[in-house]
């Protein structure tokens, strides 16, 4: 199974990596320390990486692009609402896995439908 899309949740010391293949099936889930991240992505074939935009996201995007990966930064408000509800009732590690999973699936869905990211896009109409 080839990982085509990765969601990366970046933090101070521990990073959560969630990868999916071309069909959206989970191919990898890992927790990596800061020192392990570069060597992990260096040994991975080039793929699409989704990262929630934050202070250090641009640094990590530049580092990952050096290895041929395509990096997409997602605005925080796009992923924040669901994660805040989840954080209220779950362990922080579960939230980190959920964020990495969500980022991977967002990027995968955009590629599958050949679309650009739009902050105002909704897949289904919201009932009032």
C-alpha positions, 0 to 999 in steps of 0.5 A, a space after each residue: 500500500 502506497 501512502 499518497 496523502 498524510 495529515 501531520 499534527 505538529 506540536 512542541 515535541 511529539 508529532 502525529 502522522 496519519 497517512 491514507 492511500 489513493 482510496 482513503 484507506 488508512 496506511 500509517 499512524 505514527 507518533 514521532 518526536 521532533 528529531 525523528 520527523 525529518 528522517 521519517 519524511 526523508 525515507 518516504 516517497 513524495 506525497 501530499 502532506 496537510 498541516 494545520 497552519 500555525 506559527 511553525 507550520 511554514 518551517 516544517 513545510 519548507 523542510 518537507 518540500 526539500 524531500 519532494 513532498 507537496 505541502 498544503 497548509 489548512 487554516 485553523 478555523 477549518 479544523 478547529 470547531 470539531 476538535 474543540 468538541 472532541 477535546 472536551 471529552 477525549 484524551 489529548 492523544 486521541 485529539 491529535 490522531 483525529 486532527 492528523 486524520 482529518 487533515 489527511 482526509 481533507 487533502 485527499 478529498 480535495 485531490 479526488 475531486 480536483 478542487 482547490 481549498 475554499 473556506 466557505 465550502 460545505 459538502 451538504 446544506 446545513 438545515 436551519 
